Amino acid sequence: MPNIKTDDQTVTNFLERAVENAYPNKEAFAQALKSGKQLTAYLGIDPTGPSLHLGHAIAMRKLKELQDMGHRCILLIGDFTAMIGDPTDKAAARKQLTREQVLENCKNYRDQASKILDMEGKVTGNPIEMKYNSEWLGKMSFAEVLELASHFTVQQMLERDMFRRRMSWRSICPECHHENLVSAEVQQTVTDENGKKVVLSSIDNLTWKCKECAHEYTTEMADQIHSPRPIFIHEFLYPLMQGYDSVAMDVDIEVGGNDQTFNMLAGRELMKDLKGKEKFVVACKLLADPDGKKMGKSEGNMITLNDAPEEMFGKVMSWPDGVILDGLEICTNMPGEEIDEISTRLDEGVNPVGFKRRLAREIVSTWHSIDAANRAEEHFDRLFKDHQAPEEMSEFEVSERRNKVVDLLVLAKLVPSKTEARRQIEQGAVKVDGQPVSDTEAEVEIVDHQLVLQKGKRGFARIKLKN
């Protein structure tokens, strides 16, 4: 059995970095990790697509930490649950997949996971076990499913946010764009002429009060109105199935994204009821924009572990600036002290483009190599030059790494005065390395020895740092 790492620094880093929540609490979790006992941990992935992505990678990195600490680790492929479909964050039921589609999706998962996990244990001496939940879920009888369902109530299931949203009328506040709900309990249900139960809407004369900004508005004034949508019985059963995975494998720890908290806690309840055992849960932070929207397929910026280096680099550069700090914390191995320093610089108004480049290089280096990251950055710069900036442009040197954008515009003779520089920024005409600048007091830090300053469509200058 591998030596179990129990030192304070390793345990603290595991429970703090990239972790949104830990259950039952971090103190009890830390005590278990410091006990010296080898624990069994798992991460479950439903093969709903052929490629693992950066969201999976965040949780896999936490599983890798446990592997490095000497604990027994399982990568569980949800080949049975994927056929049902996890309702998490879905406004409508997922399209169910066939057995053939599921197996086709996951056929390369082991190779992709090996970019993060030491699957064979050649480095750690602690190989990853790979399991499939059809091994137990596919063999359960209907009587066993009913017994499992008896451990949960309908009220517990309705605590899920997406179920409450589906059962409610929803409106978007015209003032702050927050979503507000009319709970299902206050809606009247009647029987129509065909004997079917329908919700009798009374929202036409309803005055909504926004929970975010307290603004009052009528239904007619709302930006959007959404009617209740159905919830299917099989969607209620999904948390039971994921929860039973923990019981079938007799685990001590489950790792997953924060959006999986409800499902993971269902496993905690079943472990208590059926095994009389504590199960710890690590809910990892999600990569999301400043509005809370996850990076994903619909936004076109989801990074898969099969993406080419150039594609990875370009996608990171398209992310909102507000993702930089979280990205550095949960997608890279950059020391926390260095991330804190970057956070301070951003708070001071330093232009974020250089730090976003750093994030892109770190991510590409992690999944490919440093050389591949350098080539990807050069490729990105060539595309930028070919499509926006001329090959030849005036060059100017500065002695300080940090400078106000206003001062650089004047130095580069792109504007005649600071007043005009501020006016151009306010009009949205100024970019640094292709990234718009909107703050007239913004500072930029020359991270890579040079940057390209742009004013309007034709004004360009290269700013270099003196050696």
C-alpha positions as a printed NumPy array, in Angstrom:
array([[  0.   ,   0.   ,   0.   ],
       [  1.334,   3.498,  -0.845],
       [  2.459,   5.784,   1.955],
       [ -0.401,   8.109,   2.915],
       [  0.521,  11.794,   2.981],
       [ -1.002,  13.443,   6.034],
       [  0.992,  16.672,   6.448],
       [ -0.934,  19.873,   7.173],
       [  0.114,  21.697,   4.005],
       [ -1.013,  18.904,   1.666],
       [ -4.35 ,  18.447,   3.434],
       [ -5.042,  22.18 ,   3.658],
       [ -4.226,  22.734,  -0.006],
       [ -6.546,  19.883,  -1.003],
       [ -9.468,  21.275,   0.998],
       [ -8.979,  24.92 ,   0.023],
       [ -7.831,  25.213,  -3.579],
       [-10.566,  24.986,  -6.224],
       [-13.046,  23.779,  -3.582],
       [-16.466,  25.441,  -3.307],
       [-17.738,  23.295,  -0.428],
       [-16.741,  20.224,   1.564],
       [-19.194,  18.006,   3.444],
       [-19.95 ,  17.462,   6.24 ],
       [-17.335,  20.166,   6.932],
       [-13.661,  20.817,   6.282],
       [-12.635,  20.121,   9.86 ],
       [-14.038,  16.574,   9.889],
       [-12.705,  15.99 ,   6.379],
       [ -9.21 ,  17.132,   7.401],
       [ -9.283,  14.817,  10.412],
       [-10.066,  11.838,   8.14 ],
       [ -7.287,  12.774,   5.709],
       [ -4.778,  13.082,   8.557],
       [ -5.758,   9.747,  10.099],
       [ -3.238,   7.826,   7.995],
       [ -5.96 ,   5.453,   6.777],
       [ -6.169,   4.799,   3.034],
       [ -9.542,   6.153,   1.909],
       [-11.461,   5.253,  -1.228],
       [-12.396,   8.197,  -3.442],
       [-14.216,   8.396,  -6.74 ],
       [-15.2  ,  10.764,  -9.512],
       [-18.117,   9.865, -11.767],
       [-18.413,  11.019, -15.378],
       [-21.433,  10.423, -17.602],
       [-20.332,   9.84 , -21.223],
       [-22.785,  12.234, -22.871],
       [-20.157,  13.274, -25.447],
       [-16.962,  11.84 , -26.955],
       [-14.55 ,  14.302, -25.334],
       [-13.72 ,  15.091, -21.736],
       [-13.491,  18.838, -21.179],
       [-11.964,  21.364, -18.829],
       [-14.908,  21.06 , -16.435],
       [-14.144,  17.36 , -16.019],
       [-10.469,  18.204, -15.676],
       [-11.069,  20.449, -12.647],
       [-12.54 ,  17.534, -10.677],
       [ -9.958,  15.099, -12.076],
       [ -7.189,  17.348, -10.773],
       [ -8.658,  16.982,  -7.268],
       [ -8.827,  13.207,  -7.716],
       [ -5.183,  13.322,  -8.812],
       [ -4.302,  15.075,  -5.545],
       [ -5.894,  12.219,  -3.626],
       [ -4.001,   9.732,  -5.799],
       [ -0.737,  11.545,  -5.022],
       [ -1.641,  11.442,  -1.319],
       [ -1.796,   7.644,  -1.539],
       [ -5.552,   7.078,  -1.428],
       [ -7.393,   4.503,  -3.528],
       [ -9.016,   6.328,  -6.458],
       [-11.763,   5.226,  -8.849],
       [-12.77 ,   6.867, -12.125],
       [-16.384,   5.795, -12.599],
       [-17.927,   5.901, -16.064],
       [-21.677,   6.416, -15.79 ],
       [-22.541,   4.223, -18.747],
       [-25.943,   3.413, -17.182],
       [-26.8  ,   6.871, -15.801],
       [-25.859,   8.502, -19.115],
       [-28.713,   6.627, -20.757],
       [-31.117,   8.3  , -18.3  ],
       [-29.663,  11.803, -18.325],
       [-28.739,  14.044, -15.397],
       [-31.351,  16.839, -15.068],
       [-28.826,  19.187, -13.39 ],
       [-29.183,  22.769, -14.674],
       [-31.596,  21.678, -17.393],
       [-34.817,  23.596, -18.141],
       [-36.165,  20.515, -19.935],
       [-35.541,  16.777, -19.785],
       [-32.35 ,  15.575, -21.454],
       [-32.577,  13.49 , -24.59 ],
       [-31.958,   9.9  , -23.547],
       [-29.037,   8.084, -25.165],
       [-28.879,   4.529, -26.426],
       [-26.437,   1.979, -25.057],
       [-24.514,   2.107, -28.336],
       [-24.195,   5.924, -28.205],
       [-22.915,   5.81 , -24.627],
       [-20.255,   3.186, -25.363],
       [-19.12 ,   5.076, -28.462],
       [-18.782,   8.289, -26.439],
       [-16.577,   6.798, -23.718],
       [-14.297,   4.585, -25.796],
       [-11.382,   7.073, -25.587],
       [-11.979,   8.352, -22.051],
       [ -9.129,   6.361, -20.528],
       [ -6.569,   7.89 , -22.897],
       [ -7.965,  11.381, -22.324],
       [ -8.018,  10.954, -18.539],
       [ -4.384,   9.832, -18.627],
       [ -3.424,  13.437, -19.463],
       [ -4.238,  14.174, -15.81 ],
       [ -4.401,  10.934, -13.857],
       [ -1.61 ,   8.375, -13.474],
       [ -3.898,   5.643, -14.792],
       [ -1.354,   2.808, -14.635],
       [  0.353,   4.046, -11.468],
       [  3.759,   4.187, -13.165],
       [  4.69 ,   7.434, -11.373],
       [  2.713,   7.215,  -8.131],
       [  2.734,   3.436,  -7.665],
       [ -0.994,   3.888,  -7.059],
       [ -3.013,   3.083, -10.218],
       [ -6.5  ,   4.431, -10.938],
       [ -9.327,   1.891, -11.01 ],
       [-11.843,   2.374, -13.814],
       [-15.393,   1.124, -13.231],
       [-18.769,   1.286, -15.021],
       [-22.005,   1.743, -13.081],
       [-23.976,  -0.562, -15.392],
       [-22.226,  -3.344, -13.441],
       [-24.678,  -2.825, -10.563],
       [-27.429,  -0.486, -11.788],
       [-28.146,  -2.636, -14.831],
       [-28.75 ,  -5.667, -12.609],
       [-31.169,  -4.105, -10.099],
       [-34.678,  -5.525,  -9.919],
       [-37.769,  -3.334,  -9.771],
       [-38.23 ,  -4.335,  -6.132],
       [-34.703,  -3.121,  -5.363],
       [-35.38 ,   0.201,  -7.108],
       [-38.536,   0.679,  -5.032],
       [-36.625,  -0.066,  -1.841],
       [-34.003,   2.481,  -2.834],
       [-36.669,   5.098,  -3.593],
       [-38.148,   4.623,  -0.11 ],
       [-35.128,   6.45 ,   1.358],
       [-36.154,   9.788,  -0.194],
       [-39.26 ,  11.959,  -0.24 ],
       [-40.774,  13.976,  -3.058],
       [-40.186,  17.081,  -0.933],
       [-36.445,  16.325,  -0.841],
       [-36.339,  16.043,  -4.626],
       [-38.241,  19.301,  -5.055],
       [-35.494,  21.074,  -3.137],
       [-33.464,  20.931,  -6.354],
       [-33.389,  24.385,  -7.865],
       [-33.991,  23.233, -11.442],
       [-37.094,  21.266, -10.394],
       [-38.551,  24.296,  -8.606],
       [-37.851,  26.425, -11.659],
       [-39.52 ,  23.963, -13.971],
       [-42.661,  23.785, -11.822],
       [-42.991,  27.559, -11.562],
       [-43.984,  30.446, -13.75 ],
       [-40.846,  32.526, -14.293],
       [-40.398,  36.151, -15.287],
       [-37.354,  38.301, -15.969],
       [-37.261,  41.63 , -14.123],
       [-37.165,  44.538, -16.62 ],
       [-35.003,  46.539, -14.204],
       [-32.135,  44.202, -13.218],
       [-32.878,  41.126, -15.402],
       [-33.06 ,  38.798, -12.369],
       [-35.279,  35.729, -12.752],
       [-38.265,  35.591, -10.384],
       [-40.54 ,  32.63 ,  -9.691],
       [-44.17 ,  32.072,  -8.777],
       [-44.084,  28.924,  -6.694],
       [-46.132,  25.939,  -7.777],
       [-47.927,  25.915,  -4.409],
       [-49.837,  29.122,  -5.147],
       [-50.903,  28.07 ,  -8.632],
       [-54.369,  26.573,  -9.045],
       [-54.611,  23.155, -10.684],
       [-57.884,  22.202, -12.435],
       [-59.15 ,  19.348, -14.597],
       [-59.875,  20.138, -18.247],
       [-62.654,  18.655, -20.418],
       [-60.439,  15.687, -21.269],
       [-59.777,  14.842, -17.651],
       [-56.189,  16.087, -17.689],
       [-54.712,  18.169, -14.886],
       [-53.661,  21.655, -16.008],
       [-52.308,  24.72 , -14.211],
       [-54.803,  27.578, -14.194],
       [-52.772,  30.694, -14.827],
       [-53.601,  33.807, -12.87 ],
       [-50.434,  35.675, -13.711],
       [-52.105,  38.049, -16.155],
       [-53.111,  40.3  , -13.273],
       [-50.061,  39.534, -11.159],
       [-47.673,  42.144,  -9.783],
       [-44.181,  40.705,  -9.389],
       [-41.681,  41.966,  -6.823],
       [-38.101,  41.256,  -7.827],
       [-36.144,  39.413,  -5.143],
       [-32.921,  40.997,  -6.366],
       [-33.725,  44.71 ,  -6.666],
       [-37.255,  44.891,  -5.111],
       [-38.592,  46.484,  -8.313],
       [-42.335,  45.88 ,  -8.804],
       [-43.668,  45.139, -12.284],
       [-46.666,  43.566, -13.932],
       [-46.613,  40.461, -16.078],
       [-47.01 ,  42.622, -19.174],
       [-43.916,  44.657, -18.239],
       [-41.658,  41.607, -17.739],
       [-38.797,  41.103, -20.188],
       [-39.666,  37.407, -20.521],
       [-42.345,  35.047, -19.246],
       [-41.814,  31.276, -19.047],
       [-44.563,  28.794, -18.255],
       [-44.118,  25.679, -16.072],
       [-42.456,  22.677, -17.724],
       [-42.88 ,  18.972, -16.948],
       [-40.668,  16.912, -14.664],
       [-40.485,  13.224, -15.514],
       [-40.333,  10.453, -12.933],
       [-37.059,   9.075, -14.312],
       [-35.435,  12.472, -13.576],
       [-36.373,  12.055,  -9.893],
       [-34.62 ,   8.696,  -9.957],
       [-31.306,  10.039, -11.276],
       [-29.998,  11.238,  -7.855],
       [-30.9  ,   7.816,  -6.421],
       [-28.82 ,   6.07 ,  -9.051],
       [-25.819,   8.344,  -8.608],
       [-26.201,   8.006,  -4.858],
       [-26.251,   4.214,  -5.087],
       [-22.892,   4.307,  -6.921],
       [-21.309,   5.286,  -3.601],
       [-22.97 ,   2.361,  -1.837],
       [-22.045,  -0.178,  -4.535],
       [-18.37 ,   0.826,  -4.412],
       [-18.333,   1.43 ,  -0.624],
       [-16.442,   4.723,  -0.964],
       [-15.289,   7.267,   1.597],
       [-15.039,  10.324,  -0.68 ],
       [-16.841,  11.609,  -3.778],
       [-15.35 ,  14.368,  -5.915],
       [-17.417,  16.391,  -8.379],
       [-18.402,  19.819,  -9.624],
       [-20.415,  22.141,  -7.409],
       [-23.394,  21.649,  -9.755],
       [-23.411,  17.984,  -8.667],
       [-23.821,  18.776,  -4.968],
       [-27.427,  17.554,  -4.733],
       [-26.591,  14.228,  -6.362],
       [-23.449,  13.751,  -4.266],
       [-25.325,  14.502,  -1.04 ],
       [-27.961,  11.943,  -2.054],
       [-25.108,   9.437,  -1.955],
       [-24.182,  10.695,   1.514],
       [-27.713,   9.97 ,   2.737],
       [-27.743,   6.48 ,   1.236],
       [-24.348,   5.657,   2.743],
       [-25.684,   6.606,   6.182],
       [-28.921,   4.661,   5.713],
       [-27.56 ,   1.531,   4.049],
       [-23.979,   1.319,   5.336],
       [-24.067,   3.369,   8.532],
       [-20.989,   5.115,   7.15 ],
       [-19.8  ,   8.682,   6.68 ],
       [-19.091,   9.784,   3.111],
       [-17.145,  12.974,   2.482],
       [-17.971,  15.171,  -0.483],
       [-15.714,  17.602,  -2.359],
       [-17.737,  20.076,  -4.433],
       [-15.283,  21.754,  -6.81 ],
       [-15.558,  25.294,  -8.113],
       [-16.947,  25.716, -11.61 ],
       [-15.358,  27.723, -14.389],
       [-17.933,  30.446, -14.984],
       [-18.143,  33.994, -16.28 ],
       [-18.822,  36.949, -13.927],
       [-22.601,  36.394, -14.368],
       [-22.327,  32.816, -13.182],
       [-22.782,  31.202, -16.601],
       [-20.616,  28.118, -17.022],
       [-18.111,  27.956, -19.843],
       [-19.719,  25.477, -22.212],
       [-20.871,  24.287, -25.601],
       [-23.573,  26.935, -26.034],
       [-21.045,  29.751, -25.556],
       [-18.573,  28.111, -27.963],
       [-15.698,  28.406, -25.482],
       [-15.631,  24.926, -23.968],
       [-12.128,  23.476, -24.034],
       [-11.942,  19.723, -24.567],
       [ -8.857,  17.706, -23.689],
       [ -8.618,  16.747, -27.369],
       [ -8.373,  20.368, -28.561],
       [ -5.227,  21.345, -30.455],
       [ -2.887,  23.763, -28.603],
       [ -3.783,  26.646, -30.957],
       [ -7.49 ,  26.043, -30.398],
       [ -7.058,  25.925, -26.614],
       [ -5.049,  29.154, -26.571],
       [ -7.562,  31.007, -28.738],
       [-10.528,  29.885, -26.646],
       [ -8.91 ,  31.077, -23.419],
       [ -8.199,  34.46 , -25.022],
       [-11.914,  34.709, -25.852],
       [-12.938,  34.235, -22.2  ],
       [-14.238,  37.247, -20.223],
       [-11.603,  39.018, -18.122],
       [-13.536,  38.075, -14.993],
       [-12.565,  34.416, -15.483],
       [ -8.808,  34.996, -15.186],
       [ -8.353,  34.556, -11.422],
       [-10.652,  31.545, -11.108],
       [ -9.03 ,  30.026, -14.18 ],
       [ -5.559,  30.369, -12.646],
       [ -6.755,  28.812,  -9.386],
       [ -8.721,  25.837, -10.676],
       [ -7.064,  25.085, -14.04 ],
       [ -3.352,  25.581, -13.308],
       [ -0.671,  24.775, -10.738],
       [  0.334,  28.407, -10.283],
       [  1.201,  29.096,  -6.606],
       [ -1.542,  30.831,  -4.653],
       [  0.78 ,  33.683,  -3.679],
       [  1.359,  34.529,  -7.328],
       [ -2.382,  34.462,  -8.043],
       [ -2.943,  36.831,  -5.096],
       [ -0.339,  39.194,  -6.565],
       [ -2.108,  39.167,  -9.943],
       [ -5.423,  39.84 ,  -8.165],
       [ -3.878,  42.894,  -6.517],
       [ -2.575,  44.184,  -9.846],
       [ -5.987,  43.749, -11.458],
       [ -7.603,  45.656,  -8.573],
       [ -5.096,  48.443,  -9.194],
       [ -6.377,  48.761, -12.767],
       [ -3.653,  46.911, -14.68 ],
       [ -4.894,  45.823, -18.106],
       [ -5.771,  42.1  , -17.834],
       [ -4.655,  40.984, -21.311],
       [ -1.163,  39.944, -20.209],
       [ -2.546,  37.824, -17.396],
       [ -5.032,  36.193, -19.742],
       [ -2.114,  35.264, -21.995],
       [ -0.396,  33.747, -18.955],
       [ -3.533,  31.705, -18.203],
       [ -3.697,  30.498, -21.81 ],
       [ -0.022,  29.448, -21.752],
       [ -0.452,  27.627, -18.445],
       [ -3.487,  25.671, -19.667],
       [ -1.898,  24.673, -22.975],
       [  1.343,  23.715, -21.185],
       [ -0.606,  21.487, -18.79 ],
       [ -2.396,  19.459, -21.465],
       [  0.326,  19.576, -24.144],
       [  3.779,  21.058, -23.443],
       [  5.583,  24.349, -22.894],
       [  6.83 ,  24.266, -26.489],
       [  3.288,  23.704, -27.741],
       [  2.096,  26.659, -25.639],
       [  4.778,  28.922, -27.122],
       [  3.852,  27.857, -30.65 ],
       [  0.155,  28.383, -29.901],
       [  0.844,  31.915, -28.673],
       [  2.888,  32.689, -31.778],
       [  0.041,  31.33 , -33.91 ],
       [ -2.442,  33.517, -32.047],
       [ -0.257,  36.581, -32.584],
       [  0.122,  35.838, -36.305],
       [ -3.644,  35.621, -36.678],
       [ -4.025,  38.861, -34.768],
       [ -1.517,  40.604, -36.995],
       [ -2.907,  39.17 , -40.209],
       [ -6.462,  40.175, -39.438],
       [ -6.077,  43.4  , -37.484],
       [ -2.57 ,  44.803, -37.204],
       [ -0.052,  45.613, -39.958],
       [  3.297,  43.816, -40.001],
       [  5.137,  47.144, -39.871],
       [  4.276,  49.725, -37.225],
       [  6.033,  52.4  , -35.211],
       [  7.834,  51.185, -32.106],
       [  8.308,  53.022, -28.826],
       [ 10.218,  52.03 , -25.705],
       [  9.295,  52.546, -22.074],
       [ 11.436,  51.959, -19.003],
       [  8.606,  51.048, -16.634],
       [  6.72 ,  47.758, -16.827],
       [  3.447,  49.419, -15.772],
       [  2.052,  52.421, -17.608],
       [ -1.23 ,  54.24 , -17.988],
       [ -2.884,  53.563, -21.334],
       [ -3.506,  57.3  , -21.687],
       [  0.226,  58.014, -21.402],
       [  1.11 ,  55.319, -23.945],
       [ -1.354,  56.733, -26.481],
       [  0.336,  60.117, -26.226],
       [  3.839,  58.601, -26.277],
       [  3.003,  56.65 , -29.439],
       [  1.604,  59.806, -31.081],
       [ -1.733,  58.097, -31.665],
       [ -3.439,  61.086, -30.013],
       [ -2.305,  64.701, -29.548],
       [ -3.187,  64.95 , -25.852],
       [ -4.31 ,  63.059, -22.768],
       [ -7.732,  64.655, -23.084],
       [ -8.121,  63.2  , -26.557],
       [ -6.773,  59.854, -25.302],
       [ -9.491,  59.703, -22.656],
       [-12.13 ,  60.625, -25.231],
       [-10.987,  57.826, -27.545],
       [-11.121,  55.313, -24.654],
       [-14.612,  56.446, -23.696],
       [-15.726,  55.939, -27.301],
       [-14.392,  52.372, -27.294],
       [-11.72 ,  53.071, -29.91 ],
       [ -8.693,  51.83 , -27.932],
       [ -7.375,  48.265, -27.661],
       [ -4.317,  46.661, -26.092],
       [ -3.271,  43.416, -27.798],
       [ -6.722,  43.249, -29.343],
       [ -8.563,  43.649, -26.016],
       [-10.8  ,  46.735, -25.648],
       [ -9.97 ,  49.273, -22.932],
       [-12.957,  51.031, -21.334],
       [-11.463,  52.677, -18.239],
       [ -9.77 ,  56.045, -18.834],
       [ -7.568,  55.422, -15.771],
       [ -6.561,  51.908, -16.828],
       [ -2.962,  50.807, -16.489],
       [ -1.317,  48.105, -18.563],
       [  1.506,  45.832, -17.494],
       [  3.972,  44.698, -20.156],
       [  4.14 ,  41.019, -19.304],
       [  5.793,  39.708, -22.485],
       [  8.294,  42.528, -23.141],
       [  6.004,  44.172, -25.687],
       [  2.398,  44.918, -26.54 ],
       [  0.426,  46.313, -29.466],
       [ -1.541,  49.506, -28.901],
       [ -4.429,  50.281, -31.242],
       [ -6.533,  53.439, -31.749],
       [ -9.393,  53.147, -34.193],
       [ -9.088,  50.922, -37.261],
       [ -5.739,  52.159, -38.577],
       [ -3.719,  53.526, -35.654],
       [ -1.146,  51.013, -34.377],
       [  2.039,  51.173, -32.315],
       [  4.268,  48.602, -30.682],
       [  5.305,  49.384, -27.128],
       [  8.494,  47.652, -25.94 ],
       [ 10.107,  47.385, -22.54 ],
       [ 13.7  ,  48.637, -22.429],
       [ 16.235,  45.929, -21.628]])
